[in-house]
Amino acid sequence: MTVFLNILIGIGEEGLMYALLALGMYISYSVLDFPDLSVDGTFPLGAVLTGVLIVNGVDPWLCLVFSFAAGMLAGMLTGIMNVKLGIIPLLCGIIMYTAMLSVNLVLIKTGTDGMAIASFFTKDTIFNSSLAGLIPKTLGGFALRTLIISLLIVIVCKILLDLFLKTKSGLLLRATGDNERYTTMLGKNPGSVKIFGLMLGNGFAALAGSVIAQNKGSADQQMGTGMVVLGLASVIIGISLFKRVRFMKGTTMVILGSIIYKASYQIVLTLGIPTEWNNFVKAAIFLIALILGGKHVGEFFKKLFRKNKTNREGKNALTE
């Protein structure tokens, strides 16, 4: 029983940490309808930046803020490529991800005197210092501090995001995702709204990288591999399973989707599958999520295609 509860605690910890990534993907894919692949680069950006800063004595809680800001900067560049340069969303993400491979490598080598990994196992993190000290390491014989802190961070981020989506700017973001022409009719610039949405989504991705790096006690640029699959699977699982629950917000759905994804992954690992098959397992879970999503997923991609086609036709009409 103790072993089972410890497994559940571990699933909860990882599920909540990656839920921050899922929130970012929810903004990009579900709200904004923008297939952003740059999170594979901004996620490790948050992790690497956090590792370098902690190694150099920066407060771990401030690292969360710096990582979020760095992710927003990367998201802004992705948005500028799409809005100002007219590059299609998928290529924008690929270009940014490719660029971040070098940026993250240079950042980590510069901050650690040539090392490829930033290790800070003996340094203070959000899980063992400052506010964390107010929470007992164990409760009822179980190590729950990491779970509690992760839960608090996710709750704060969810509440702030829900409040933002209710504001005029948040409603404008939703409108831009549904129909950019409508945003233009309101006298607003849909391009600026889209850029801000991508900044927000990538900010959450980098924040997730920061939290997970502090939990691991190390960071490297390889941490971003497969983050698009993980985040998008969490969004699809959450929305597909809970879309009929009327009182549940989209942010809650994707948080639960992240936990369910991690639970599914853990169940597969308990079957004794070799570690070299890990990425195959992740792809399989993503495939199952797409199948279970069925009509909802199909409508999403059809809507995305129609919207991009409509936007291109609108731009062509304006130039004629």
TORKOL-4160 file (C-alpha; in steps of 0.2 Angstrom, whole numbers, padded with zeros to 4 digits, m for minus):
320
<pt num="1" X="0000" Y="0000" Z="0000"/>
<pt num="2" X="0014" Y="0012" Z="0004"/>
<pt num="3" X="0023" Y="0008" Z="m0012"/>
<pt num="4" X="0006" Y="0012" Z="m0022"/>
<pt num="5" X="0004" Y="0028" Z="m0013"/>
<pt num="6" X="0022" Y="0034" Z="m0016"/>
<pt num="7" X="0019" Y="0030" Z="m0035"/>
<pt num="8" X="0003" Y="0041" Z="m0034"/>
<pt num="9" X="0012" Y="0055" Z="m0026"/>
<pt num="10" X="0026" Y="0054" Z="m0039"/>
<pt num="11" X="0013" Y="0054" Z="m0053"/>
<pt num="12" X="0005" Y="0069" Z="m0045"/>
<pt num="13" X="0021" Y="0078" Z="m0044"/>
<pt num="14" X="0026" Y="0076" Z="m0062"/>
<pt num="15" X="0008" Y="0078" Z="m0068"/>
<pt num="16" X="0007" Y="0095" Z="m0060"/>
<pt num="17" X="0024" Y="0101" Z="m0065"/>
<pt num="18" X="0020" Y="0097" Z="m0083"/>
<pt num="19" X="0003" Y="0104" Z="m0081"/>
<pt num="20" X="0012" Y="0121" Z="m0083"/>
<pt num="21" X="0018" Y="0116" Z="m0100"/>
<pt num="22" X="0000" Y="0110" Z="m0104"/>
<pt num="23" X="m0007" Y="0127" Z="m0099"/>
<pt num="24" X="0005" Y="0135" Z="m0112"/>
<pt num="25" X="0000" Y="0123" Z="m0125"/>
<pt num="26" X="m0018" Y="0126" Z="m0121"/>
<pt num="27" X="m0015" Y="0145" Z="m0125"/>
<pt num="28" X="m0006" Y="0142" Z="m0141"/>
<pt num="29" X="m0016" Y="0127" Z="m0148"/>
<pt num="30" X="m0034" Y="0128" Z="m0141"/>
<pt num="31" X="m0036" Y="0147" Z="m0138"/>
<pt num="32" X="m0025" Y="0154" Z="m0152"/>
<pt num="33" X="m0026" Y="0140" Z="m0164"/>
<pt num="34" X="m0008" Y="0141" Z="m0167"/>
<pt num="35" X="0003" Y="0125" Z="m0170"/>
<pt num="36" X="0018" Y="0131" Z="m0160"/>
<pt num="37" X="0033" Y="0119" Z="m0160"/>
<pt num="38" X="0045" Y="0131" Z="m0152"/>
<pt num="39" X="0040" Y="0125" Z="m0135"/>
<pt num="40" X="0053" Y="0111" Z="m0138"/>
<pt num="41" X="0066" Y="0125" Z="m0137"/>
<pt num="42" X="0058" Y="0137" Z="m0124"/>
<pt num="43" X="0055" Y="0123" Z="m0111"/>
<pt num="44" X="0074" Y="0119" Z="m0110"/>
<pt num="45" X="0077" Y="0138" Z="m0110"/>
<pt num="46" X="0068" Y="0139" Z="m0094"/>
<pt num="47" X="0077" Y="0124" Z="m0087"/>
<pt num="48" X="0095" Y="0130" Z="m0093"/>
<pt num="49" X="0092" Y="0148" Z="m0087"/>
<pt num="50" X="0087" Y="0142" Z="m0070"/>
<pt num="51" X="0101" Y="0130" Z="m0068"/>
<pt num="52" X="0114" Y="0144" Z="m0073"/>
<pt num="53" X="0106" Y="0157" Z="m0062"/>
<pt num="54" X="0105" Y="0145" Z="m0047"/>
<pt num="55" X="0123" Y="0140" Z="m0049"/>
<pt num="56" X="0128" Y="0158" Z="m0049"/>
<pt num="57" X="0118" Y="0161" Z="m0033"/>
<pt num="58" X="0102" Y="0169" Z="m0039"/>
<pt num="59" X="0086" Y="0166" Z="m0028"/>
<pt num="60" X="0077" Y="0151" Z="m0035"/>
<pt num="61" X="0060" Y="0160" Z="m0034"/>
<pt num="62" X="0067" Y="0174" Z="m0044"/>
<pt num="63" X="0073" Y="0161" Z="m0057"/>
<pt num="64" X="0054" Y="0157" Z="m0060"/>
<pt num="65" X="0051" Y="0175" Z="m0065"/>
<pt num="66" X="0067" Y="0176" Z="m0076"/>
<pt num="67" X="0062" Y="0160" Z="m0085"/>
<pt num="68" X="0045" Y="0165" Z="m0088"/>
<pt num="69" X="0051" Y="0182" Z="m0095"/>
<pt num="70" X="0064" Y="0173" Z="m0106"/>
<pt num="71" X="0050" Y="0161" Z="m0113"/>
<pt num="72" X="0040" Y="0176" Z="m0117"/>
<pt num="73" X="0054" Y="0184" Z="m0127"/>
<pt num="74" X="0056" Y="0168" Z="m0137"/>
<pt num="75" X="0037" Y="0168" Z="m0140"/>
<pt num="76" X="0038" Y="0186" Z="m0146"/>
<pt num="77" X="0051" Y="0181" Z="m0159"/>
<pt num="78" X="0040" Y="0167" Z="m0165"/>
<pt num="79" X="0025" Y="0178" Z="m0166"/>
<pt num="80" X="0035" Y="0192" Z="m0176"/>
<pt num="81" X="0041" Y="0179" Z="m0188"/>
<pt num="82" X="0023" Y="0174" Z="m0192"/>
<pt num="83" X="0014" Y="0191" Z="m0191"/>
<pt num="84" X="0028" Y="0203" Z="m0198"/>
<pt num="85" X="0037" Y="0191" Z="m0209"/>
<pt num="86" X="0022" Y="0181" Z="m0215"/>
<pt num="87" X="0031" Y="0164" Z="m0211"/>
<pt num="88" X="0018" Y="0150" Z="m0208"/>
<pt num="89" X="0016" Y="0144" Z="m0190"/>
<pt num="90" X="0024" Y="0127" Z="m0192"/>
<pt num="91" X="0040" Y="0134" Z="m0199"/>
<pt num="92" X="0040" Y="0148" Z="m0186"/>
<pt num="93" X="0041" Y="0135" Z="m0173"/>
<pt num="94" X="0054" Y="0124" Z="m0182"/>
<pt num="95" X="0065" Y="0140" Z="m0184"/>
<pt num="96" X="0064" Y="0145" Z="m0166"/>
<pt num="97" X="0067" Y="0128" Z="m0160"/>
<pt num="98" X="0082" Y="0126" Z="m0171"/>
<pt num="99" X="0089" Y="0143" Z="m0165"/>
<pt num="100" X="0086" Y="0138" Z="m0147"/>
<pt num="101" X="0097" Y="0123" Z="m0148"/>
<pt num="102" X="0112" Y="0134" Z="m0150"/>
<pt num="103" X="0106" Y="0148" Z="m0138"/>
<pt num="104" X="0103" Y="0135" Z="m0124"/>
<pt num="105" X="0120" Y="0127" Z="m0127"/>
<pt num="106" X="0129" Y="0143" Z="m0127"/>
<pt num="107" X="0120" Y="0149" Z="m0111"/>
<pt num="108" X="0124" Y="0133" Z="m0102"/>
<pt num="109" X="0142" Y="0133" Z="m0107"/>
<pt num="110" X="0144" Y="0151" Z="m0103"/>
<pt num="111" X="0136" Y="0150" Z="m0086"/>
<pt num="112" X="0145" Y="0134" Z="m0080"/>
<pt num="113" X="0162" Y="0137" Z="m0087"/>
<pt num="114" X="0161" Y="0125" Z="m0102"/>
<pt num="115" X="0150" Y="0111" Z="m0094"/>
<pt num="116" X="0136" Y="0103" Z="m0104"/>
<pt num="117" X="0125" Y="0101" Z="m0089"/>
<pt num="118" X="0121" Y="0113" Z="m0075"/>
<pt num="119" X="0121" Y="0103" Z="m0059"/>
<pt num="120" X="0115" Y="0111" Z="m0043"/>
<pt num="121" X="0110" Y="0097" Z="m0031"/>
<pt num="122" X="0117" Y="0106" Z="m0016"/>
<pt num="123" X="0110" Y="0123" Z="m0020"/>
<pt num="124" X="0094" Y="0130" Z="m0013"/>
<pt num="125" X="0078" Y="0127" Z="m0024"/>
<pt num="126" X="0060" Y="0132" Z="m0022"/>
<pt num="127" X="0057" Y="0114" Z="m0015"/>
<pt num="128" X="0070" Y="0116" Z="0000"/>
<pt num="129" X="0072" Y="0134" Z="0004"/>
<pt num="130" X="0062" Y="0150" Z="0009"/>
<pt num="131" X="0044" Y="0147" Z="0008"/>
<pt num="132" X="0046" Y="0128" Z="0006"/>
<pt num="133" X="0053" Y="0128" Z="0024"/>
<pt num="134" X="0036" Y="0132" Z="0031"/>
<pt num="135" X="0030" Y="0115" Z="0024"/>
<pt num="136" X="0035" Y="0099" Z="0033"/>
<pt num="137" X="0046" Y="0087" Z="0023"/>
<pt num="138" X="0034" Y="0073" Z="0027"/>
<pt num="139" X="0016" Y="0071" Z="0032"/>
<pt num="140" X="0009" Y="0055" Z="0038"/>
<pt num="141" X="0025" Y="0046" Z="0033"/>
<pt num="142" X="0025" Y="0052" Z="0015"/>
<pt num="143" X="0036" Y="0065" Z="0007"/>
<pt num="144" X="0023" Y="0078" Z="0001"/>
<pt num="145" X="0032" Y="0094" Z="0001"/>
<pt num="146" X="0036" Y="0093" Z="m0018"/>
<pt num="147" X="0018" Y="0089" Z="m0022"/>
<pt num="148" X="0011" Y="0103" Z="m0011"/>
<pt num="149" X="0023" Y="0116" Z="m0019"/>
<pt num="150" X="0019" Y="0110" Z="m0036"/>
<pt num="151" X="0000" Y="0111" Z="m0033"/>
<pt num="152" X="0001" Y="0128" Z="m0026"/>
<pt num="153" X="0011" Y="0135" Z="m0041"/>
<pt num="154" X="m0001" Y="0127" Z="m0053"/>
<pt num="155" X="m0016" Y="0134" Z="m0044"/>
<pt num="156" X="m0009" Y="0151" Z="m0044"/>
<pt num="157" X="m0005" Y="0150" Z="m0062"/>
<pt num="158" X="m0022" Y="0143" Z="m0066"/>
<pt num="159" X="m0031" Y="0157" Z="m0057"/>
<pt num="160" X="m0021" Y="0171" Z="m0065"/>
<pt num="161" X="m0024" Y="0163" Z="m0082"/>
<pt num="162" X="m0043" Y="0161" Z="m0079"/>
<pt num="163" X="m0044" Y="0179" Z="m0073"/>
<pt num="164" X="m0034" Y="0185" Z="m0088"/>
<pt num="165" X="m0045" Y="0176" Z="m0100"/>
<pt num="166" X="m0060" Y="0185" Z="m0093"/>
<pt num="167" X="m0053" Y="0202" Z="m0096"/>
<pt num="168" X="m0055" Y="0212" Z="m0112"/>
<pt num="169" X="m0038" Y="0207" Z="m0118"/>
<pt num="170" X="m0042" Y="0189" Z="m0114"/>
<pt num="171" X="m0058" Y="0189" Z="m0124"/>
<pt num="172" X="m0049" Y="0198" Z="m0138"/>
<pt num="173" X="m0036" Y="0183" Z="m0138"/>
<pt num="174" X="m0050" Y="0171" Z="m0139"/>
<pt num="175" X="m0058" Y="0181" Z="m0153"/>
<pt num="176" X="m0042" Y="0181" Z="m0163"/>
<pt num="177" X="m0040" Y="0162" Z="m0161"/>
<pt num="178" X="m0058" Y="0160" Z="m0168"/>
<pt num="179" X="m0058" Y="0173" Z="m0182"/>
<pt num="180" X="m0045" Y="0187" Z="m0185"/>
<pt num="181" X="m0057" Y="0197" Z="m0196"/>
<pt num="182" X="m0068" Y="0199" Z="m0181"/>
<pt num="183" X="m0054" Y="0206" Z="m0171"/>
<pt num="184" X="m0050" Y="0218" Z="m0185"/>
<pt num="185" X="m0068" Y="0224" Z="m0186"/>
<pt num="186" X="m0067" Y="0228" Z="m0167"/>
<pt num="187" X="m0053" Y="0240" Z="m0172"/>
<pt num="188" X="m0039" Y="0230" Z="m0164"/>
<pt num="189" X="m0023" Y="0223" Z="m0172"/>
<pt num="190" X="m0025" Y="0204" Z="m0172"/>
<pt num="191" X="m0006" Y="0202" Z="m0175"/>
<pt num="192" X="m0002" Y="0210" Z="m0159"/>
<pt num="193" X="m0014" Y="0200" Z="m0150"/>
<pt num="194" X="m0007" Y="0184" Z="m0158"/>
<pt num="195" X="0011" Y="0189" Z="m0153"/>
<pt num="196" X="0005" Y="0192" Z="m0135"/>
<pt num="197" X="m0003" Y="0175" Z="m0135"/>
<pt num="198" X="0012" Y="0166" Z="m0141"/>
<pt num="199" X="0022" Y="0175" Z="m0128"/>
<pt num="200" X="0011" Y="0169" Z="m0114"/>
<pt num="201" X="0011" Y="0151" Z="m0120"/>
<pt num="202" X="0030" Y="0150" Z="m0121"/>
<pt num="203" X="0031" Y="0159" Z="m0105"/>
<pt num="204" X="0022" Y="0145" Z="m0096"/>
<pt num="205" X="0033" Y="0132" Z="m0106"/>
<pt num="206" X="0049" Y="0140" Z="m0099"/>
<pt num="207" X="0041" Y="0141" Z="m0082"/>
<pt num="208" X="0038" Y="0122" Z="m0082"/>
<pt num="209" X="0056" Y="0119" Z="m0087"/>
<pt num="210" X="0062" Y="0130" Z="m0073"/>
<pt num="211" X="0051" Y="0120" Z="m0060"/>
<pt num="212" X="0056" Y="0103" Z="m0067"/>
<pt num="213" X="0074" Y="0108" Z="m0067"/>
<pt num="214" X="0074" Y="0113" Z="m0049"/>
<pt num="215" X="0065" Y="0097" Z="m0044"/>
<pt num="216" X="0079" Y="0087" Z="m0053"/>
<pt num="217" X="0093" Y="0097" Z="m0047"/>
<pt num="218" X="0101" Y="0099" Z="m0065"/>
<pt num="219" X="0097" Y="0106" Z="m0082"/>
<pt num="220" X="0103" Y="0103" Z="m0100"/>
<pt num="221" X="0096" Y="0107" Z="m0117"/>
<pt num="222" X="0090" Y="0089" Z="m0120"/>
<pt num="223" X="0076" Y="0091" Z="m0108"/>
<pt num="224" X="0065" Y="0099" Z="m0122"/>
<pt num="225" X="0064" Y="0083" Z="m0132"/>
<pt num="226" X="0046" Y="0077" Z="m0135"/>
<pt num="227" X="0038" Y="0092" Z="m0125"/>
<pt num="228" X="0027" Y="0096" Z="m0139"/>
<pt num="229" X="0020" Y="0078" Z="m0139"/>
<pt num="230" X="0018" Y="0078" Z="m0120"/>
<pt num="231" X="0010" Y="0095" Z="m0119"/>
<pt num="232" X="m0002" Y="0093" Z="m0134"/>
<pt num="233" X="m0007" Y="0075" Z="m0128"/>
<pt num="234" X="m0011" Y="0082" Z="m0111"/>
<pt num="235" X="m0022" Y="0096" Z="m0119"/>
<pt num="236" X="m0031" Y="0083" Z="m0130"/>
<pt num="237" X="m0034" Y="0070" Z="m0116"/>
<pt num="238" X="m0040" Y="0083" Z="m0104"/>
<pt num="239" X="m0052" Y="0092" Z="m0117"/>
<pt num="240" X="m0058" Y="0075" Z="m0124"/>
<pt num="241" X="m0062" Y="0067" Z="m0108"/>
<pt num="242" X="m0070" Y="0082" Z="m0099"/>
<pt num="243" X="m0077" Y="0092" Z="m0113"/>
<pt num="244" X="m0095" Y="0087" Z="m0107"/>
<pt num="245" X="m0092" Y="0093" Z="m0090"/>
<pt num="246" X="m0100" Y="0110" Z="m0091"/>
<pt num="247" X="m0094" Y="0118" Z="m0075"/>
<pt num="248" X="m0076" Y="0113" Z="m0078"/>
<pt num="249" X="m0064" Y="0127" Z="m0086"/>
<pt num="250" X="m0052" Y="0123" Z="m0100"/>
<pt num="251" X="m0037" Y="0126" Z="m0089"/>
<pt num="252" X="m0044" Y="0113" Z="m0076"/>
<pt num="253" X="m0046" Y="0100" Z="m0090"/>
<pt num="254" X="m0028" Y="0102" Z="m0097"/>
<pt num="255" X="m0021" Y="0101" Z="m0079"/>
<pt num="256" X="m0031" Y="0084" Z="m0076"/>
<pt num="257" X="m0025" Y="0079" Z="m0094"/>
<pt num="258" X="m0007" Y="0081" Z="m0089"/>
<pt num="259" X="m0009" Y="0070" Z="m0073"/>
<pt num="260" X="m0019" Y="0057" Z="m0083"/>
<pt num="261" X="m0005" Y="0057" Z="m0096"/>
<pt num="262" X="0008" Y="0054" Z="m0083"/>
<pt num="263" X="m0002" Y="0041" Z="m0075"/>
<pt num="264" X="m0004" Y="0032" Z="m0091"/>
<pt num="265" X="0015" Y="0033" Z="m0094"/>
<pt num="266" X="0019" Y="0026" Z="m0077"/>
<pt num="267" X="0007" Y="0012" Z="m0079"/>
<pt num="268" X="0016" Y="0007" Z="m0095"/>
<pt num="269" X="0033" Y="0008" Z="m0086"/>
<pt num="270" X="0027" Y="m0003" Z="m0073"/>
<pt num="271" X="0026" Y="m0017" Z="m0086"/>
<pt num="272" X="0045" Y="m0017" Z="m0087"/>
<pt num="273" X="0047" Y="m0010" Z="m0104"/>
<pt num="274" X="0066" Y="m0005" Z="m0107"/>
<pt num="275" X="0070" Y="0013" Z="m0106"/>
<pt num="276" X="0075" Y="0014" Z="m0124"/>
<pt num="277" X="0057" Y="0012" Z="m0128"/>
<pt num="278" X="0052" Y="0027" Z="m0118"/>
<pt num="279" X="0049" Y="0039" Z="m0133"/>
<pt num="280" X="0040" Y="0025" Z="m0142"/>
<pt num="281" X="0028" Y="0024" Z="m0127"/>
<pt num="282" X="0025" Y="0043" Z="m0127"/>
<pt num="283" X="0021" Y="0043" Z="m0146"/>
<pt num="284" X="0009" Y="0028" Z="m0143"/>
<pt num="285" X="0000" Y="0037" Z="m0129"/>
<pt num="286" X="m0001" Y="0053" Z="m0140"/>
<pt num="287" X="m0008" Y="0042" Z="m0154"/>
<pt num="288" X="m0021" Y="0035" Z="m0142"/>
<pt num="289" X="m0026" Y="0052" Z="m0136"/>
<pt num="290" X="m0029" Y="0057" Z="m0154"/>
<pt num="291" X="m0040" Y="0042" Z="m0157"/>
<pt num="292" X="m0049" Y="0045" Z="m0141"/>
<pt num="293" X="m0051" Y="0064" Z="m0146"/>
<pt num="294" X="m0060" Y="0058" Z="m0162"/>
<pt num="295" X="m0071" Y="0071" Z="m0168"/>
<pt num="296" X="m0065" Y="0085" Z="m0157"/>
<pt num="297" X="m0047" Y="0083" Z="m0163"/>
<pt num="298" X="m0053" Y="0082" Z="m0181"/>
<pt num="299" X="m0063" Y="0098" Z="m0179"/>
<pt num="300" X="m0048" Y="0107" Z="m0171"/>
<pt num="301" X="m0037" Y="0104" Z="m0186"/>
<pt num="302" X="m0050" Y="0107" Z="m0199"/>
<pt num="303" X="m0054" Y="0124" Z="m0190"/>
<pt num="304" X="m0035" Y="0128" Z="m0190"/>
<pt num="305" X="m0034" Y="0124" Z="m0208"/>
<pt num="306" X="m0049" Y="0134" Z="m0213"/>
<pt num="307" X="m0044" Y="0149" Z="m0202"/>
<pt num="308" X="m0026" Y="0150" Z="m0210"/>
<pt num="309" X="m0034" Y="0148" Z="m0227"/>
<pt num="310" X="m0047" Y="0162" Z="m0223"/>
<pt num="311" X="m0033" Y="0173" Z="m0217"/>
<pt num="312" X="m0022" Y="0171" Z="m0232"/>
<pt num="313" X="m0037" Y="0175" Z="m0243"/>
<pt num="314" X="m0041" Y="0190" Z="m0233"/>
<pt num="315" X="m0023" Y="0197" Z="m0235"/>
<pt num="316" X="m0023" Y="0193" Z="m0253"/>
<pt num="317" X="m0040" Y="0203" Z="m0255"/>
<pt num="318" X="m0032" Y="0218" Z="m0246"/>
<pt num="319" X="m0017" Y="0218" Z="m0257"/>
<pt num="320" X="m0027" Y="0217" Z="m0274"/>
